[in-house]
Amino acid sequence: MPEMPCTSWSVPFRGDAFEVDTTFAQAIDDLGLEMLAQKHNGWEDGDGAFGELTIDIAARKAVLEHSVRITETECFTHEWEG
């Protein structure tokens, strides 16, 4: 991924958009994180996650394949009477 300088936009939660001077590689990474947060907010919590974001410029389409790792909990109740 090229490290060429570019300008991107950031929109903080409940805030106004503003320009950010960054690199192309970082702008793509930030875009991926924003897209991930839209569908899987909190993905960084828990046992981890992994996936792949594919951006098809010609088709003007992005596809996110995302997997989460979750520790499951099973609850058991036992009762004894004397």
C-alpha positions as CSV (number, residue, x, y, z in Angstrom):
1,M,0.0,0.0,0.0
2,P,1.5,3.3,-1.0
3,E,2.5,5.7,1.8
4,M,1.7,8.8,-0.3
5,P,0.2,11.8,1.5
6,C,-3.5,12.5,1.1
7,T,-6.4,14.2,2.8
8,S,-9.2,12.2,4.4
9,W,-12.3,13.1,6.4
10,S,-13.2,12.2,9.9
11,V,-16.6,12.4,11.6
12,P,-16.4,12.0,15.3
13,F,-19.3,10.5,17.2
14,R,-21.9,13.4,17.5
15,G,-19.5,15.8,15.8
16,D,-18.9,17.6,12.6
17,A,-16.7,16.3,9.8
18,F,-13.2,17.7,9.5
19,E,-10.3,17.1,7.1
20,V,-7.3,15.0,8.2
21,D,-3.9,15.1,6.6
22,T,-2.8,11.4,6.5
23,T,-1.3,8.8,4.2
24,F,-3.3,6.8,1.6
25,A,-2.6,3.6,3.5
26,Q,-3.8,5.1,6.8
27,A,-6.9,6.5,5.1
28,I,-7.8,3.1,3.8
29,D,-7.2,1.5,7.2
30,D,-9.4,4.2,8.9
31,L,-12.1,3.6,6.3
32,G,-12.1,-0.1,7.1
33,L,-12.4,0.5,10.8
34,E,-15.3,2.9,10.3
35,M,-17.1,0.3,8.1
36,L,-16.4,-2.4,10.6
37,A,-17.7,-0.2,13.5
38,Q,-21.0,0.4,11.6
39,K,-21.8,-3.3,11.5
40,H,-19.9,-4.7,14.5
41,N,-19.4,-2.0,17.0
42,G,-17.3,-3.3,19.9
43,W,-15.6,-5.9,17.8
44,E,-12.3,-5.3,19.6
45,D,-13.8,-6.6,22.9
46,G,-13.9,-10.2,23.9
47,D,-11.7,-13.0,22.4
48,G,-10.7,-11.1,19.3
49,A,-11.9,-10.9,15.7
50,F,-10.5,-11.2,12.2
51,G,-11.7,-10.6,8.7
52,E,-11.1,-9.1,5.3
53,L,-12.4,-5.9,3.7
54,T,-12.3,-6.0,-0.1
55,I,-12.8,-2.7,-2.0
56,D,-13.7,-3.0,-5.7
57,I,-13.1,0.5,-7.1
58,A,-14.5,-0.3,-10.6
59,A,-17.7,-1.7,-9.2
60,R,-17.9,1.0,-6.5
61,K,-18.5,-1.7,-3.9
62,A,-17.0,-2.9,-0.7
63,V,-17.4,-6.3,1.0
64,L,-16.6,-7.0,4.6
65,E,-16.1,-10.6,5.7
66,H,-15.9,-10.5,9.5
67,S,-15.5,-13.2,12.1
68,V,-15.8,-12.8,15.9
69,R,-14.5,-15.1,18.6
70,I,-16.9,-15.5,21.6
71,T,-16.4,-17.4,24.8
72,E,-19.7,-18.9,25.6
73,T,-21.1,-19.4,29.1
74,E,-23.4,-22.2,30.2
75,C,-25.4,-21.8,33.4
76,F,-26.5,-24.7,35.5
77,T,-28.7,-24.7,38.6
78,H,-28.7,-27.5,41.2
79,E,-31.0,-27.7,44.1
80,W,-30.9,-30.0,47.1
81,E,-33.4,-30.4,49.8
82,G,-32.7,-32.1,53.1
